[in-house]
Structure formats: structure tokens, C-alpha cells
Amino acid sequence: MVYRSPWIVQLKRSRPIQKAHSLLHPDCVVVGGGIAGVVTAYFILRQTSHTILLLEADRVAHGATGHNAGQVVSYFERPLHDIASQFGAPLTLDAYHHLQETWGVLDDIITTAHLRTPVTTFTGYAGYSTYHQLLNQLKTLHLLRDSKTTPENLLLLKESDLHGKIPSLYHPYISLIKHQELLQLLGTGNSQYIAAFPEKKGCTNSSLLTEELVGYLLSTYPERFHLSELTPVKRILVTPTQITLSTPDQIIKTPSLILCTNGYTTYQIDAEPLKPVLQRFHITSTVGYMNGYLDTTLKPPTATQYFTTQNISPIDPYYYLTRRIYEHGRHAHTLLCIGGPEHHLPQDQPYSPHAQYLPNAHHEIDAFIHTTSSYPLIKTTPDFKWHGLMGYTPTMIRLIGPDPHYPNLSYNLGCNGVGILPSIYAGKRLGNYLAGRSLKPSIFDTKFMNNKEF
């Protein structure tokens, strides 16, 4: 058994470790060599004439980008109607549409950079097992009724009596489906599921994708893009005109810094004059655990969320499944990834992708498989076991843009949903910001992190 991510296993890069010692005064420093940092560098290079130094404490794409379930989605962790109650419908709908449009931005990046890592798209599903869960989805569909994007209807169990209990206001957003068809779409034999929502989803190896994109930036912008791996940042000093970063080997001074680290770093960050800096105080770290199972029977890709009867709050951890083709050795396999168990790290406790895999997490996934999954290829012993870190803001919405007190310090961090598309959208928005373009207000703005409600 391989006790690491299947995405890292596939990452057989040929380039040597990059270390940048000479460029100590770049126009912009990006901290974090995952998909968020690399895509942010990509857009800044395309939209400005800046020189960029990208710092990565480990190696490119070996953090959260290389330790996930392989899904590409555009949803939020909170129900959209709940977000609208906080930020208002116009800003919420704008954010929703921006993430939907990011599918096209991803396609453009792949075309421009000639990336070969496959990104497969398809219709995936979220399975609901309680009336409250499906009602939350119906409220969101009602919010989207006049939007530019027309979502699919909620698929409701035909044999139940729930349709009569649901307010008539939401009936236009419902399609009835037979029980056997519903369970087949969800890939389960568990009769607790009463509804499903279809949505565009995808899967990819984000680690491979990011490493490929780094290669493109190094070859396309050799004079303006510099990368330093195995370069942990130990201290950051922020002033209104200059930011100083200390690493074990050097002192770097820059007029502009972007943090793309999901907030789970161990560096010290200070500011002069003394004003609060958002990054240190508003990110909580959660470790998500995943198992992977290989089978030689090739099956089409899918991605599913499972909201069981134990999911009381919309932000409770849920189980998720990704099935995709996986090149392993000389042959292609079907890889089934299942995750869901989570563990919250104490504040300021460092995370390591090499830390012990909690035994309870494996038992929880195993119990879920036996009660929910109808996939015959699942074995008792997984072929892969790994975990990855998710950093959440108090609003559970990604933080994008300049610090309200120090506009030369910017952020692209904090999960909302699976992070690939939000990271890409954020990178494009920050590229526009550094190019001097005016940005419209957004729910991702840093000013909302100062709300005393949180």
C-alpha cells in the first residue's frame, strides 16, 4: 500500500529543484507553489510587466494541490441562499457567475500553456437524505431563477410524499424520479437518499496540472519569472511601502506580496505601523482524510457528494467520491477516491502531509463504503491513503484581494468548495488588481473579514 496521494505518485517531474538566490528585489513575491500561487503568477505575468519571485516551502504542487480528491467543482461550502442573506443577492449571484465562468478560464489556460494533463468534465450529483437538505437546495435554485446561468432541477424521489410538503413556490425547480434511478445516479444502494442535484463537475490531477504550468512559466518568462523551492518563509514584515521576507538563506524586499498558502504556514507576520493583518487571525485548519482504490475495469468518470441523515448543518463534513481513469504502471485503471472524515488542527499547529493517518478516519470511510456504496470494485484494503489540509475563513468563503490596511499585501487563500476553480478565479482577479484595473465589489473582498459578526 502507498501511504501518500495518488496525484503525487503520478508526479514524475524531470526538472531539478529551483532555487532563486539572485533576484532579491522582485516587483512582486508570491508565497505558495500550489495551484493558487502558480495561477496567480500566470495572470500577473500576462497582465503586467512585473518580475515575479514565487516561493514554495516544499516543492511545487506538493501541498494541498497534491493532496485532494481530484475534483473540479464550482460550488460553495455554504448554501448560496445563506450567503445571500449575509452579502445580499446581487453580490452573491455575481460570485456564483464568476465561478461558473471560470470553467472557460481553465480551458483558456490549458490552451494557452499547451497543457496535456487531462481535465474531464461530466454531470456529477449531490445526494440528499433529509427534507431540510433538499429545501436548502431549492432555496438556492429559487435565488438563481433570474440568473444568467440556468441550473438543473432537483431530482426528487417520486415514491415519497415529500412533493406535497414542499412549498408550491419551489415546485418549478423539481423533477420527479423513480427510486431505483435515483440510487443508480448516486451509485448507492442505500435507501436513505431521497433527492439528488445534478451539476457540472470535473476531475484532474491538479498536481500534474500545476507542475506543467510552472514549466510553461519558466520557459515563457525566463527573465521575469523566478521560482525558489524548498524555501520556507520564516518572517514577513509589512509596511505601507515595502514588504520584507526572511527565509533561511536570504532577505527579500518587494513592493508587493501575495499570500497563496491557505493560511496554514508557520511564519511570523508583523506590520508597521501596528495594524491588524488578516492572514494570521482568520484561517482555521482542517485535515481531510481520503482513501483510493484501484481496479482494472475501466468505467466513466463521476463525482458525488453524499449528505447523510447525520448531516444536520449545511457546513457539517460530508462524504465525497471521485471515480476517474488513472494511469498506474503500464496500464490504465479506474481509481475510486472516497473522503469525508475531518480533523481540526489546534491554532498554529503545523501540518505535515507525512503525518500519521488517523485510524479512526479509515474506519469511518470503511463504514461509509459498506453502508452507502454499490461499487463492486471497492476492496477491504485501499491502494492509497492520504490526507490534505483545508484552510477556512470564518465566512467559509475564499479571501481574494488586498489587505484593507496594507494594499501592497494581497490574499488568494481560504477554501470554498474544492479549490481549483476558486483559485483560478482569484488569480485572474489579482492579476487585474496588480495591473491597476478597477475591481467591482465582491463577497471575496477582504473588508468582509473585519465584520465583527465573525
ABEGO torsion letter per residue (X at the ends): XBBBBAAAAABBBABBBBBBAABABBABBBBEABAAAAAAAAAAAAABABBBBBBBABBBGABAAABBAGBBBABBABBAAAAAAAAEAAAAAAAAAAAAAAAAAAAAAAAAAGBABBBBBBBBBBBBABAAAAAAAAAAAAAAAABABBBBBBBBBAABAAAAABBAAAAAABBBBBAAAAAAAAGBABAABABBBBBBBBBBBAAAAAAAAAAAAAAABAAABBBBBGBBBABBBBBAABBBBBBAABBBBBABBBBAAGGABABBBBBOBBBBBAAAAABBBBBBBBBBBBBABBBBBBBBBBBBAABABAABBBBBBBBBBBBBEABBBBBBBBBGBBBBBBBGBBBBAABBBBAAAAAAAAAAAAAABABAABBABBABBBBBBBBBBAAGBBBBEBBAABAABBBBBEBBEBAAAAAAAAAAAAAAAAAGBBBBBBAABAAAAABAAX
